[in-house]
Structures are given as C-alpha cells and as structure tokens.
Amino acid sequence: MSVLLLRWAGLTVLLMVGTALHRPAQAETIQGFPQNSGQAGLVAITVQGDPLIHSGILISPNVALTGKRWFSYSTVPNTVTVTHGRRQGQPGTTMTAADVWLHPQLPLALVRVGGTGFSGAPTFSFSNSVPAANTNLVCMGFSAGGDVKRAELRVQGTAANGYVVVSRARTDMILNDGSGMPCFTESGGFPSNTITGIAVSTSGADAQSWQHTQVGGPSFKDWIPNMIHLSTVRSQRLSRAFSLYTKPDPNNPNLKMCLDIPGSVSANTPVNQHACHYGPNQLFYFHQFNDSRNPVVRHYTIVHQNSGMCLDIPNGSTAGGVKVQQYPCNQGLNQDWEQFIYEPQPPGGLKFVQKRSNLCLSAPAPPNSTTNSLQVEQNGCLAANNNLHQRWFIRWK
C-alpha cells in the first residue's frame, strides 16, 4: 500500500491506494442488501422444534428452495415459516408454509407459501455445469442473530451430485449448519446472478477446516419448473391430493393396486402399479385447464406430487399397449385424460380415456393384475364385465 499527500486549496488530503482498498476477506454483513437480484430472493426458514434459523432462496414468488436436513424436525406445513426481506433492522415478511416437498433423491426441499407469495421474485439462472476447482463463489446465509451474512469461498473439488467449497475467510458468522445457503459465481468481486448450487452440509468453523458441500445446479434445476407448475396446480380448486387404485380381484375387494411412480424426478420415468401404501410415490393432483380447441370440454392432466410431472403417452402414440410415463406438463393431448363414471354404483369407479388415442388407462390385466412394479399402459376400453384393471377408484388424502 502507498500513501499520497496532496495539497489543494489550503487543505491536505491523505490518499491510500493499493490492496487496502479491496473488499475485506472476512465473512461480513451484506451492506446495501440486495447486491444482486438473486440475493433479493434470500429467505429465512424456521422449523418448529429446531432452534436454528436456516436459509433458502425464492425460485418463484411462493416457492423457496432450501436443504432438507432440518426437516427431520417436522414436515408439517403449519410448523414451517418463511421470511423474506429480513436483514439488519428489518424483520421482513413472514408466511406459514402451505406445502413442504422433499426431493426424493437429493438432500433438497421446496417450501411453498400460500396465495401469490412474496412480491418481487428474483431474477437469476442456474449454472449449467459444476464450477471448476479454484472458482471463487459468494454464498449467502443468516447468522445466529438473524442478520444476512456473506461468505467468500473457493471451490475445492467435486463430490457426489455436486462439489465441495472451502472458505477463503472466516465463516463462523454463518450459522452452525449453513444448509440451504445459495452460492453465486463471483464476477469482479461481486456475486453474479448465476446460482452454482445449494448448500447441503457444513463442517468446521474457520479458514483451515471449514467445508461446505453443495448440490450443483445441473443436478436439480430441471426439477424446479415442474414443481413451480405443481404449486400453480395446488393453488386451484382441484388442489387435494389423491391416490388412484384398482380392485383387481372381485373376490377380494380389499386387495388394491395403486398407480405408482418410483422416487425419480426424471422425465420418461415409467408409471407402474404397486400395492397401495398411499405414500408420496402414489399421490397425484388433477389439473383442469381450458383449451381453445374445444372450450366446452373439460381437460384434465394428472400431476405427480413428487415430480410435478404429468401422466403422458410417449410421442403422442395412438397404439394400444403403449406404456404410460411421467413427463413435464405441456397440456398436450397426449397428457389429456377424460373422466367417465361407471354405472351402476356400486361397483362404480372411473375410467380415464386418453384424448388423443381414445384408449383407456389400464393397469396390468390378469393374471398379472396383482404384481408390483409392472407398467401401466393405454389400451382399448373393455366392457364393464371384464375391465377391473381399467376401473379406477379415488382415495383422497
């Protein structure tokens, strides 16, 4: 560092130039928050029974992305709160969660608040790749006192589904468990609007030992728009979750086989049948939408809770025996299912007719009608005396 003395108009001015003008390396309270539009989405999340305040980021006005480690305390929505706009001297706006969705594979969670959510959703993008070693990052989180803090970090190496970052500075001002903190790439010493990942675990408290494992953006970003779509579905009139089951044995009506999608949130995952347990793999929502092609007809998609994707016929095929899959919802005819009520009641039930093919949603026919993990398909609609595997019943959650 050098010092210059200038004399002007009878005044002596002291100037210090050099490295001392650079930003401090220590983790610090963010000044002038927000510093980028992505940071504007930072939220504080509390879970009943957990003494810590956790971090997350809005990915839409009413949905926050965070880690799921602390949801071991509770996943009951009314025990979870989300606060947006909290920082020094400002308490922010707090809303109670309407839904908590846990990623079935990664240590991530989404928390949905009711109504239209918080105003001013941020603008940012997710990185398409895991950052290389020695990439500089800026991560955001909340201190034990609830203030917004910043940690300046550097990527150390790769890890499963992501990477590990190590502190370039003291980070003991960040929460003991920083899970849920978003990290941004650094641009000219400031955070960019590109999120590289979300924290899922931390260890240590100083520059020598503090490590921070991130789930990289590429491994989860495709899950986000599907779940935002599900949050829209959940805000509509037909918002109650349900399971669909058949009664494949007329001599044993208590035997039920449910529509089931394994824990994958990937497109093209097969839709199966499985013995009913009514867990998340077997929960769906109806989404009624308008179609200008035929506004008189009611159009329904069937949306899976875990993935936010729709029951779909691959490539819009009209052939019988084609297997049903999950795929991002697009309101195409190959995701459009008409509902018809069987008479008389009982035995009742519903049939779901594929709008493009005019074929029925069919579970495996006898003798495989009680076998787990066989794929569901579209097939010709059968007469009522032979269609137990096409006769579906609803169990509302």
C-alpha positions as CSV (number, residue, x, y, z in Angstrom):
1,M,0.0,0.0,0.0
2,S,1.2,3.5,-0.8
3,V,0.3,6.9,0.7
4,L,-0.1,10.2,-1.2
5,L,-0.3,13.6,0.3
6,L,-2.0,16.3,-1.9
7,R,-2.3,19.9,-1.0
8,W,-5.3,21.7,-2.6
9,A,-7.0,25.0,-1.6
10,G,-5.1,25.0,1.7
11,L,-6.2,21.5,2.6
12,T,-4.0,18.5,2.9
13,V,-5.7,15.3,1.5
14,L,-4.5,11.9,2.5
15,L,-5.0,9.1,-0.1
16,M,-4.2,5.5,0.5
17,V,-4.0,3.3,-2.6
18,G,-3.2,-0.4,-3.2
19,T,-4.6,-3.6,-1.8
20,A,-6.1,-1.9,1.3
21,L,-8.9,-0.7,-1.0
22,H,-10.0,-4.2,-1.8
23,R,-13.1,-5.7,-0.1
24,P,-12.4,-7.3,3.3
25,A,-11.8,-11.1,3.1
26,Q,-13.7,-11.7,6.3
27,A,-17.3,-13.0,6.2
28,E,-19.4,-9.9,6.7
29,T,-22.9,-8.5,7.0
30,I,-24.1,-7.6,3.5
31,Q,-24.1,-3.9,3.0
32,G,-26.6,-2.3,0.7
33,F,-28.6,-5.6,0.5
34,P,-29.6,-6.7,-2.0
35,Q,-26.4,-6.6,-4.1
36,N,-27.9,-8.6,-7.0
37,S,-31.3,-9.7,-8.0
38,G,-30.6,-13.3,-7.0
39,Q,-29.8,-12.2,-3.4
40,A,-33.2,-10.4,-3.4
41,G,-34.8,-13.9,-3.1
42,L,-32.9,-14.9,0.1
43,V,-35.3,-16.2,2.8
44,A,-35.0,-17.3,6.4
45,I,-36.8,-20.6,7.2
46,T,-37.7,-21.9,10.6
47,V,-39.0,-25.3,11.6
48,Q,-40.8,-25.9,14.8
49,G,-38.6,-27.7,17.3
50,D,-35.4,-26.5,15.6
51,P,-33.5,-23.7,17.4
52,L,-31.6,-22.6,14.3
53,I,-32.6,-20.2,11.5
54,H,-32.0,-21.6,8.1
55,S,-31.5,-20.2,4.7
56,G,-33.1,-20.6,1.3
57,I,-33.9,-18.7,-1.9
58,L,-37.1,-17.9,-3.7
59,I,-37.4,-19.7,-7.1
60,S,-40.8,-18.2,-7.6
61,P,-42.9,-15.7,-5.6
62,N,-44.4,-18.5,-3.5
63,V,-41.8,-21.3,-3.6
64,A,-38.4,-21.4,-1.8
65,L,-35.5,-23.8,-2.4
66,T,-33.5,-25.0,0.6
67,G,-31.8,-28.0,2.2
68,K,-33.9,-30.7,3.8
69,R,-31.6,-31.8,6.7
70,W,-33.6,-29.9,9.3
71,F,-37.0,-31.2,8.1
72,S,-36.3,-34.2,10.3
73,Y,-37.9,-32.0,13.0
74,S,-41.1,-31.6,11.0
75,T,-42.5,-31.7,7.5
76,V,-46.0,-30.5,8.7
77,P,-46.6,-27.3,6.7
78,N,-48.1,-25.2,9.6
79,T,-44.9,-25.8,11.6
80,V,-42.7,-24.1,9.0
81,T,-42.4,-20.4,8.3
82,V,-40.6,-18.5,5.5
83,T,-39.4,-14.9,6.0
84,H,-38.5,-12.7,3.1
85,G,-36.8,-9.3,3.4
86,R,-35.2,-10.0,6.8
87,R,-31.9,-8.1,7.4
88,Q,-30.4,-5.7,9.9
89,G,-33.1,-3.5,11.4
90,Q,-35.9,-5.0,9.2
91,P,-37.9,-8.1,10.3
92,G,-39.2,-8.9,6.8
93,T,-42.5,-10.5,5.9
94,T,-43.3,-14.0,7.4
95,M,-45.6,-16.5,5.9
96,T,-46.6,-20.0,7.0
97,A,-45.8,-22.9,4.6
98,A,-48.6,-24.5,2.7
99,D,-46.5,-27.4,1.5
100,V,-43.1,-28.9,2.1
101,W,-41.8,-31.1,-0.7
102,L,-38.7,-33.2,-0.2
103,H,-36.6,-34.2,-3.2
104,P,-36.8,-38.0,-3.3
105,Q,-33.1,-38.4,-4.1
106,L,-31.2,-35.2,-3.3
107,P,-30.9,-33.5,0.1
108,L,-33.0,-30.6,-1.1
109,A,-36.5,-29.3,-0.2
110,L,-39.0,-26.9,-1.6
111,V,-41.3,-24.9,0.7
112,R,-44.5,-23.3,-0.8
113,V,-46.3,-20.5,1.0
114,G,-50.0,-19.8,0.3
115,G,-51.6,-17.3,-2.0
116,T,-49.5,-15.4,-4.5
117,G,-46.5,-15.4,-2.2
118,F,-43.9,-12.7,-1.8
119,S,-43.8,-9.7,-4.2
120,G,-40.7,-9.2,-6.3
121,A,-39.5,-12.7,-7.2
122,P,-35.8,-12.6,-8.1
123,T,-34.2,-12.9,-11.5
124,F,-31.4,-15.4,-11.7
125,S,-30.3,-18.5,-13.5
126,F,-28.9,-21.9,-12.5
127,S,-25.4,-22.8,-13.7
128,N,-25.3,-25.5,-16.4
129,S,-22.2,-27.0,-15.0
130,V,-20.4,-27.7,-11.7
131,P,-17.8,-25.0,-11.2
132,A,-14.2,-25.9,-11.7
133,A,-11.6,-26.2,-8.9
134,N,-10.4,-22.8,-7.6
135,T,-13.5,-21.0,-8.8
136,N,-14.5,-18.2,-6.5
137,L,-18.0,-18.1,-5.1
138,V,-20.1,-15.8,-2.9
139,C,-22.6,-17.6,-0.6
140,M,-25.4,-16.1,1.5
141,G,-26.9,-17.1,4.8
142,F,-28.2,-15.9,8.1
143,S,-26.2,-15.5,11.3
144,A,-27.3,-16.8,14.7
145,G,-28.7,-13.3,15.3
146,G,-30.7,-13.5,12.1
147,D,-28.6,-11.0,10.1
148,V,-27.8,-11.6,6.5
149,K,-24.1,-12.7,6.1
150,R,-21.8,-13.3,3.3
151,A,-19.0,-16.0,3.0
152,E,-16.4,-15.7,0.2
153,L,-15.5,-19.3,-0.8
154,R,-13.4,-21.2,-3.3
155,V,-14.2,-24.5,-4.9
156,Q,-12.0,-27.3,-3.6
157,G,-13.2,-30.3,-5.6
158,T,-16.1,-32.4,-6.8
159,A,-18.4,-34.6,-4.7
160,A,-21.5,-36.7,-5.4
161,N,-24.1,-34.7,-7.2
162,G,-22.1,-31.5,-6.7
163,Y,-18.9,-30.2,-5.3
164,V,-17.1,-29.0,-2.1
165,V,-16.1,-25.5,-1.4
166,V,-13.6,-24.4,1.3
167,S,-13.6,-21.0,3.0
168,R,-11.2,-18.2,1.9
169,A,-12.1,-16.3,5.0
170,R,-13.6,-16.8,8.4
171,T,-17.1,-18.1,8.2
172,D,-18.0,-18.6,11.9
173,M,-20.5,-15.8,11.4
174,I,-22.6,-18.1,9.3
175,L,-25.0,-20.5,11.0
176,N,-23.6,-23.7,12.6
177,D,-25.4,-25.6,9.9
178,G,-25.4,-23.5,6.8
179,S,-27.5,-25.9,4.8
180,G,-29.8,-24.1,2.3
181,M,-27.4,-21.2,1.6
182,P,-27.3,-20.4,-2.1
183,C,-23.9,-19.8,-3.7
184,F,-23.3,-17.5,-6.7
185,T,-20.4,-17.3,-9.1
186,E,-18.2,-14.3,-8.5
187,S,-17.8,-11.5,-11.1
188,G,-15.4,-8.7,-10.4
189,G,-15.6,-9.3,-6.7
190,F,-19.4,-9.3,-6.6
191,P,-21.9,-12.1,-6.8
192,S,-23.4,-12.7,-10.2
193,N,-27.0,-13.8,-10.8
194,T,-25.9,-17.3,-11.6
195,I,-26.5,-19.8,-8.8
196,T,-24.0,-22.7,-8.8
197,G,-25.6,-24.7,-6.1
198,I,-27.3,-25.0,-2.7
199,A,-25.5,-26.0,0.5
200,V,-26.5,-29.4,1.9
201,S,-23.8,-29.8,4.7
202,T,-21.1,-27.9,6.5
203,S,-18.3,-28.8,8.8
204,G,-15.7,-26.8,10.7
205,A,-15.6,-23.1,11.7
206,D,-12.5,-21.4,10.3
207,A,-10.5,-21.0,7.2
208,Q,-8.3,-24.0,7.9
209,S,-11.1,-26.6,8.3
210,W,-14.5,-25.1,7.2
211,Q,-16.0,-27.0,4.3
212,H,-19.3,-26.7,2.6
213,T,-20.8,-29.3,0.3
214,Q,-23.1,-28.0,-2.5
215,V,-25.6,-29.8,-4.6
216,G,-24.8,-28.4,-8.1
217,G,-27.4,-26.6,-10.1
218,P,-27.3,-29.0,-13.1
219,S,-28.5,-31.9,-10.9
220,F,-31.7,-30.3,-9.7
221,K,-32.6,-27.3,-11.9
222,D,-35.0,-29.3,-14.1
223,W,-37.0,-30.2,-11.0
224,I,-37.7,-26.6,-10.3
225,P,-40.1,-25.6,-13.2
226,N,-42.1,-28.8,-12.7
227,M,-42.6,-28.1,-9.0
228,I,-43.5,-24.5,-9.8
229,H,-46.2,-25.9,-12.1
230,L,-47.3,-28.1,-9.2
231,S,-47.6,-25.1,-6.9
232,T,-49.9,-23.5,-9.5
233,V,-52.0,-26.6,-9.6
234,R,-52.1,-26.7,-5.8
235,S,-53.5,-23.2,-5.7
236,Q,-56.5,-24.1,-7.8
237,R,-59.9,-25.5,-6.8
238,L,-58.9,-29.1,-7.5
239,S,-56.0,-29.0,-5.1
240,R,-56.5,-32.0,-2.9
241,A,-54.0,-34.9,-3.3
242,F,-55.4,-38.4,-4.1
243,S,-54.3,-41.9,-5.0
244,L,-55.8,-43.9,-7.8
245,Y,-56.3,-47.6,-7.3
246,T,-57.9,-50.7,-8.9
247,K,-59.6,-53.7,-7.3
248,P,-58.0,-56.4,-9.3
249,D,-59.7,-59.4,-7.6
250,P,-63.5,-59.4,-7.5
251,N,-63.4,-62.0,-4.7
252,N,-61.2,-59.8,-2.5
253,P,-62.3,-56.1,-2.8
254,N,-59.8,-55.2,0.0
255,L,-56.9,-56.0,-2.4
256,K,-55.9,-52.7,-4.1
257,M,-53.2,-51.8,-6.6
258,C,-52.3,-48.2,-6.8
259,L,-50.9,-46.0,-9.6
260,D,-47.3,-45.5,-8.6
261,I,-44.2,-43.7,-9.9
262,P,-40.8,-44.6,-8.3
263,G,-38.9,-41.8,-6.5
264,S,-37.3,-40.5,-9.7
265,V,-38.0,-36.9,-10.8
266,S,-36.6,-37.6,-14.3
267,A,-38.7,-37.3,-17.4
268,N,-39.7,-40.5,-19.2
269,T,-39.8,-42.5,-15.9
270,P,-42.4,-45.3,-16.2
271,V,-45.7,-45.2,-14.4
272,N,-46.3,-48.5,-12.6
273,Q,-48.8,-50.2,-10.3
274,H,-47.9,-51.2,-6.8
275,A,-49.7,-52.4,-3.7
276,C,-51.3,-49.4,-2.1
277,H,-49.4,-47.6,0.7
278,Y,-50.7,-44.1,-0.2
279,G,-47.2,-42.5,0.2
280,P,-45.7,-39.7,-1.9
281,N,-45.0,-42.1,-4.8
282,Q,-48.7,-42.7,-5.1
283,L,-50.1,-39.2,-4.7
284,F,-51.4,-37.1,-7.6
285,Y,-53.4,-34.0,-8.4
286,F,-56.0,-33.2,-11.1
287,H,-55.3,-30.1,-13.1
288,Q,-58.2,-28.8,-15.0
289,F,-57.3,-26.4,-17.8
290,N,-59.0,-24.6,-20.7
291,D,-58.3,-25.5,-24.3
292,S,-59.2,-23.1,-27.1
293,R,-59.5,-26.0,-29.5
294,N,-62.6,-27.2,-27.7
295,P,-63.6,-24.9,-24.8
296,V,-66.7,-26.8,-24.0
297,V,-64.9,-29.9,-23.0
298,R,-63.1,-30.1,-19.6
299,H,-59.5,-31.1,-19.9
300,Y,-57.6,-32.8,-17.1
301,T,-54.0,-33.7,-16.6
302,I,-52.9,-36.0,-13.7
303,V,-49.9,-34.5,-11.9
304,H,-47.5,-36.4,-9.7
305,Q,-46.7,-34.9,-6.3
306,N,-43.0,-36.0,-6.2
307,S,-42.0,-34.7,-9.6
308,G,-44.6,-32.2,-10.6
309,M,-44.8,-34.0,-14.0
310,C,-47.9,-35.3,-15.9
311,L,-49.1,-38.8,-16.9
312,D,-48.0,-38.8,-20.6
313,I,-48.2,-41.1,-23.6
314,P,-44.8,-41.0,-25.3
315,N,-44.7,-39.2,-28.7
316,G,-48.5,-38.9,-28.7
317,S,-48.8,-42.5,-29.8
318,T,-52.3,-43.8,-30.6
319,A,-51.3,-47.5,-30.4
320,G,-52.6,-49.9,-27.8
321,G,-50.2,-51.3,-25.3
322,V,-48.0,-48.1,-25.2
323,K,-46.6,-47.6,-21.7
324,V,-47.5,-44.5,-19.7
325,Q,-44.6,-42.3,-18.5
326,Q,-44.2,-39.1,-16.5
327,Y,-43.1,-36.0,-18.5
328,P,-43.1,-32.3,-17.9
329,C,-46.6,-30.9,-18.2
330,N,-47.4,-29.2,-21.5
331,Q,-51.2,-29.5,-21.8
332,G,-50.8,-31.6,-25.0
333,L,-53.5,-34.1,-26.0
334,N,-51.1,-36.9,-25.0
335,Q,-51.4,-35.7,-21.4
336,D,-55.2,-35.1,-21.6
337,W,-57.4,-37.6,-19.8
338,E,-61.2,-37.5,-19.9
339,Q,-63.1,-39.0,-16.9
340,F,-66.2,-41.1,-17.1
341,I,-68.2,-42.5,-14.2
342,Y,-69.2,-46.1,-14.3
343,E,-72.7,-47.0,-13.5
344,P,-74.3,-48.5,-11.6
345,Q,-72.9,-47.6,-8.2
346,P,-71.5,-49.9,-6.8
347,P,-69.2,-51.1,-8.1
348,G,-68.8,-47.7,-9.7
349,G,-65.3,-46.3,-10.3
350,L,-63.9,-44.1,-13.1
351,K,-62.4,-44.8,-16.5
352,F,-59.7,-42.4,-17.8
353,V,-59.8,-42.1,-21.6
354,Q,-56.7,-40.7,-23.4
355,K,-57.9,-37.7,-25.5
356,R,-55.6,-38.3,-28.5
357,S,-55.9,-42.1,-28.8
358,N,-59.3,-42.7,-27.2
359,L,-57.8,-45.6,-25.3
360,C,-58.2,-46.3,-21.6
361,L,-55.7,-46.0,-18.7
362,S,-55.0,-49.7,-18.0
363,A,-53.3,-51.5,-15.2
364,P,-51.8,-55.0,-16.0
365,A,-54.6,-57.4,-16.8
366,P,-55.0,-60.8,-15.2
367,P,-53.0,-63.0,-14.4
368,N,-50.5,-60.1,-13.7
369,S,-53.1,-57.9,-12.1
370,T,-51.6,-58.1,-8.6
371,T,-47.9,-57.9,-9.5
372,N,-45.9,-55.0,-8.2
373,S,-43.9,-52.7,-10.5
374,L,-45.5,-53.6,-13.8
375,Q,-46.0,-50.7,-16.1
376,V,-49.4,-49.1,-16.7
377,E,-50.4,-48.6,-20.4
378,Q,-53.1,-47.3,-22.7
379,N,-55.3,-49.9,-24.2
380,G,-58.7,-50.5,-25.8
381,C,-61.5,-49.8,-23.4
382,L,-63.2,-53.0,-22.3
383,A,-66.8,-53.9,-21.4
384,A,-67.7,-53.5,-17.8
385,N,-67.7,-57.2,-17.0
386,N,-64.1,-57.5,-18.0
387,N,-62.4,-54.3,-17.0
388,L,-61.4,-54.4,-13.4
389,H,-57.9,-53.3,-14.4
390,Q,-59.3,-50.2,-16.2
391,R,-61.8,-49.3,-13.4
392,W,-60.1,-46.7,-11.1
393,F,-61.2,-45.5,-7.7
394,I,-60.1,-42.3,-5.9
395,R,-58.7,-42.2,-2.4
396,W,-58.5,-38.6,-1.3
397,K,-55.6,-37.7,1.0
